[in-house]
Amino acid sequence: MEAEIKTTKSPIAVAQEALLVARESIPLYSHPFVRKEFTQHQLFAILTLRRTLQTDIHGVIKKLEDSSELSDALGLKDIPDYSTLFHAEQRLVGRGFLESI
C-alpha cells in the first residue's frame, strides 16, 4: 500500500501535518523528568518546517518570531532557542524520527 503524498506551500499546513504525524509516532516528552516547556511533537514540527523552508535553525526561529499565526498553530507559548532545537534535532535523528541532513 502506497502512502499518500501531500504537497503544500503553506508553512502552517506543513506544521499542522507534522504535529499530527508526531502525535502518532513520537512520545510527548523525551524523558519523564525533562522540563515541560516544549513537547517533542512541537520540536519535530519546527524541525520539519525548517527542512521544508530549506533554512537553518536561526532561520526557522526568525520565521516563528515573525509569524504569530505559525506559532499559534504549533501551540507555542514561547519560541525555542537555538540550543533547544539543535539538541532536539540530534535526539530525533539519533532515535530515527528525523533523517540526518
C-alpha positions in Angstrom: 0.0 0.0 0.0 1.5 3.3 -1.1 1.4 6.3 1.2 -0.5 9.3 0.1 1.9 12.2 -0.6 0.6 15.7 0.2 2.1 18.9 -1.1 1.6 22.4 0.1 3.4 25.7 0.2 1.7 26.8 3.4 4.1 26.8 6.4 1.1 26.5 8.7 -0.3 23.4 6.9 3.2 21.8 7.0 3.5 22.5 10.7 0.0 21.1 11.5 0.6 18.0 9.4 3.9 17.4 11.1 2.2 17.8 14.5 -0.3 15.1 13.5 2.5 12.7 12.4 4.5 13.3 15.6 1.5 12.6 17.8 1.1 9.2 16.2 4.7 8.2 16.4 6.8 10.2 18.9 6.5 10.2 22.8 5.3 13.6 24.1 8.5 14.1 26.1 11.9 12.6 25.7 12.3 11.8 29.4 9.9 11.8 32.4 12.0 14.4 34.2 12.6 16.8 31.3 11.3 20.4 31.5 7.8 20.6 30.0 8.4 23.8 28.1 8.1 22.2 24.6 6.8 18.9 23.5 8.8 16.6 21.2 5.8 17.0 18.9 6.3 20.7 18.7 10.0 20.4 18.2 9.6 17.8 15.5 7.1 20.1 13.7 9.5 23.0 13.9 12.4 21.0 12.6 10.2 19.6 9.8 9.2 23.2 8.9 12.9 24.1 8.9 13.6 21.4 6.3 10.6 22.4 4.2 11.7 26.0 4.2 15.2 24.9 3.4 16.7 27.2 6.1 18.9 26.8 9.2 17.8 26.8 12.8 18.2 30.5 13.1 16.0 31.0 10.0 13.1 28.9 11.4 13.4 30.7 14.7 13.1 34.0 12.9 10.1 32.7 10.9 8.4 31.7 14.2 9.1 35.1 15.7 7.7 36.9 12.7 4.5 34.8 12.4 2.2 34.6 15.4 -0.2 32.5 13.3 2.5 29.9 12.8 3.5 29.9 16.5 -0.2 29.6 17.4 -0.7 26.7 15.0 2.1 24.9 16.9 0.7 25.8 20.3 3.8 27.6 21.3 3.8 30.0 24.3 7.5 30.9 23.7 9.9 30.4 20.8 12.6 27.7 21.5 16.1 28.9 21.3 18.9 27.6 19.1 20.3 25.1 21.5 16.9 23.6 22.3 16.3 23.0 18.6 19.8 21.8 18.0 19.7 19.2 20.8 16.2 18.1 19.8 17.3 17.5 16.2 20.3 15.5 17.4 18.0 13.4 19.6 15.3 12.9 17.0 17.8 11.9 14.3 19.5 9.5 16.8 16.2 7.8 17.5 15.3 7.6 13.8 12.4 10.1 13.8 14.2 12.5 11.5 16.7 11.8 8.7 20.2 13.3 9.0 20.9 16.2 6.7 
